[in-house]
Amino acid sequence: MLIASFLGTGLAAGSIVCLRAGRHRPSHNPTRRLPVVAAAAALLLLGACAQTPSNPEERAEFEQVNDPLEPLNRKVFAFNNYLDDHVMVPVAKTYKDVLPGAVQRGIHNALVNLNEPYVAGNEILQGRLSAAFNDLVRFVINSTFGVAGLWDLVADTGGPRANSSDLGITLGVWGIPEGPFLMLPFFGPSDPRDTVGLAADYWADPVDAVIEMPGGNMWAVYTRYGIGIIDTRVQLLEPVADLKRSSLDYYAAVRSLYRQKRQAAVGGSNQLGPGEPTQAQLSQ
């Protein structure tokens, strides 16, 4: 569970992103249905929105915050935070302490590299063709000369860094409003637009499409996502700890930073910094 997902998420990839939502999914992969369940739950929760205050000043603040489910969202946030503190943080710290730094960097680079075709597909749908071209070139070079992406050769030699994008951002670029803030169990901060994107994301990754072809190995999909979750939490250990220490209201800080990050990504600010997790990793 990634409660801090406010930080940081060939040309055939574009077609795969559009078409894969309709392809058959293996019935023996129930965990892939979780985002769909989350999306359905989010829509049900919206029906239980808190009443709008009658006081004009309170109503203006209520509409600006755009968090009509705040009491429920805070309870979900507390649940997520408990799981994070007692499960994910110990696992992430153990991973960081046990594996050498060079191994961790290689794993992180490989995960980012596997995400490049998916990101490029979304950038094509967004009309950001230059960014998509850069990401596809990065994928080809790093997958070959970068030893299956373990070494980010392109960035380390002065080339462009990886971008991060997902279907939630694509919907935002298309002008679909974000809607009210949501806190999803296990998945963390979201909104109706990003929740729909999250559900669709699990049918839209071209790398998974190749892995899941007849004769493919589902263990590779599970391994990729499992390691990706741990890697993302490792990248966020210090930022989340700093935010907790400096925030008077941790929930409100997460809500604000999540929105800022997503709005910036919709506006085109989606290049990853060194070691920063991708949007797709943050949505796992």
N, C-alpha and C positions, 0 to 999 in steps of 0.2 A: 504494500500500500504506500502510495507516494503522496503524502499530505502537502508536500511543498512543490507541486507541479506548476506553480506560478513562475518558477525560475527557468530559465531557459525558454518543442516538440517539429538499353537503346531507347529510342523514341517510342517503342511499343509499350513502355511503362505507362504512358498516359492512357492508352487504350485499355490496358489491364485494370488501371484504377477505376475506369468508367464501367467496365463490363464484369469485373469479378464479383460484384455484389450478387449477380444472378447465378453464379456457378454453384454446383453441388458441393456441399461441405461434408466431410466424413462424419458419419453418425457416432464414431467412437471418440470424438473430440469434444466432450461437453464443456470444457473450460472456455472454449471459444464462444460459447453462447452467453457468457457472463456480461459482456458489454451490452448485448441486446436486452438482457434482464434489467441492467442498470438504466438503460434508456426508457424502458417501459415503466420502471419504478419512478423515474424522474417525472414522467408525464402524469402519473397518478398523484405524486406529491404536489404538483402544481395545482391540483384541484382542491388542496387543503390550505391554500394561501391564507395568511393572516389578514384580518380586516384592515382596510386603509383608515388611518386616523382621521378624525373629523376636524381637529385643530389645524388651521392653515399652515402654521410653521412646522408642526410635526408631520403634516402630510407632505410638505415640500422636502423635508429631510428623508422621509420614508421613500419617496419616489426617486430621490437622488441616489440613495444607497441601493435601491432596487434589489432588496433581499426580503421579499415578503414571507419567506419560510425561515427567517432567522432563528426563532426559538428551536425549531426542529433541526435546522442546519447545525446549530451549535452542539446539539446532542450527538449528531452524527460525527461532527468534528472531534468531539471528546472521545468517542469510540475509536475513530481512526487514529487519533493521537496516542491512545493507550496501546493499540496494536503496534504502532510505529515504535514507541518507546520500549516495549517488551519483546518484540519479535525482530523487526527490521533493523533497528539500531544495533543490537548485539550481533546480528548476522553480518551487517555491513562492517562493523569494527573488527570482527574476527577475520573477515575476508581481507580487509586492509592490512591487518597485522601479519597475517600468514603469508600472503602472496607478495613477492618482490615487486617493487614499483614498476620495473620494466615490463613485467608480466601483466600487471594491471593496465598499464598504458596500451599494451598490445591488444588486450581483450577489448578495451574501450574503443580503440581505433577500428577494430574489426566489426564491432556492433554498429558504429556509425557508418562504416562502409556498406554493410548489408542494408542499411536504411536509405542509401542514396537513390536507388531507382524509384522507390516509393515517393521520396521527397521531390524528385524530378518530375514524376507524374503529376503531382499536385501543382507544381510550379507551371507546368504546361497548361493545366486547367485554369490557372490564375492569370495566364497571359505573360508570365515572367520567363520568357524563353531564354534570355541570356543566363539567368540563374540556373535554369534547367540544364542548359548546355554545359555549364561549368560543373554541375554535379555529376552529370553523366561522364564527362571527361575524367573527373576525379575518380569515379567508380572504376573505369577501365584501367587507368594508370595504377591506382592503388591496389586493385585486385590482381594485377600482374606483377609489376615491378615492386610493389609494396608488400609482396608476400601475403596474398589473400587479405589485404587490408590491415594486417597487423602493424604496418608502418605507414603513417600518413605522409607519404613521399611528397605529394603535391604541396601541402601546407608547409612542410619542413624545408622545402626548397624555394619558398617565397610565392607559391601559387595561392589561389583562393582557398579559404577554409570552407568546411562543410556548412550547408544551410540546414535549417530544420523547418518542416512544414507538415501539415496534416489536413484531413478533410474538413475539420472544424474551421481552420484558417481559410481554406478554399471557399467554404460557404460564406464566410465573412467578407472575402474579396468580392463575391457575387452579390453582396448587399443584403444578405439575410441578417437581421438583428440578433444580438446575442441573447436577449431575454433576461429574466431574473437570475440571480446567482443561485447556484445549487451546490450542496456538499453531498457527494455520493459516497455511500459506504464502500470502503476499500479503495475506490478510485480517486477520492479527494475532490478538490475544487472543480467546478464545471458550470455550465449553463445549458439551456435546452439546445442551442445550436451546436455546442461542443459535444454534448451527450449524443446527439444524432451522429455527429462525425465520429465519435469514439466507437459507436456500434458498427458503423460502416467500415471503419479502419481495419477491423479484423477480417474483412473480406477483400481488402483492397491492396494488400502488400504483395507485389509481384514476386519477391523472394520466397515467401510462403507458398505462393501459387506453384512455383517450380518444385519446391520441396514436397508438396502434397500431391504432385502428379502420380498417376498409377505406378506403384513400385517404390514410391518415395518413403522416407522414414519420418514418422511423426515425432520420434524422439528428438530429432534435430530441431523441430519447432519448439517443443517444450524446453529444450536446453537453451535455445536462443533467448526465449522470453524470461526464463528463470535467471540466467546470468545477467540479462539486461536489467531486470529489476534490482538485483544486488548492486550492479555497477552504478546505476543511477543513484541509489541511496548512498553509496560511497561518495559520489561527487557532491552530494548535498549535505553531508555530515556537518561541515563547518558553517555553510550558509544558514542552515536551519537552526543550528545551535545559536548563532549570532542573532538571528531574528527573534528567537525566544527570549534571549537575554535583554534585547533592546526594546521589545514591544510591551506597551502597557496593556494592549488587547491583542493577543496573538491571533485570534480568529479574524478580527478586523484587518490586521496587517496582511494575513494570508489572502483574504478576499481582495484587498486593494492591489497587492502586488500581482496576483493572478490576472486580474483584469488589465492592469498596465501591460503586462507581458503579452497577453493575447491581442490587445489592441495594437501594440507595436508590431506584432507579427503580421496582423492583417494589413497594416500600413506598409509592410515591406522590410521591416527590421528583423530579419530572421537568421542572421549569420551566427554560427556557434563560436563561442570563445573556447580557448584551450581547455579540454576536459569537460566542457558543458554537455549535459545529456540532451538528446534530441527530444522533439515533441512527442514522437511515437513512444520513446522509452518512458516519458513522463506519464503517458496515458495507460501504462500497463498495470 
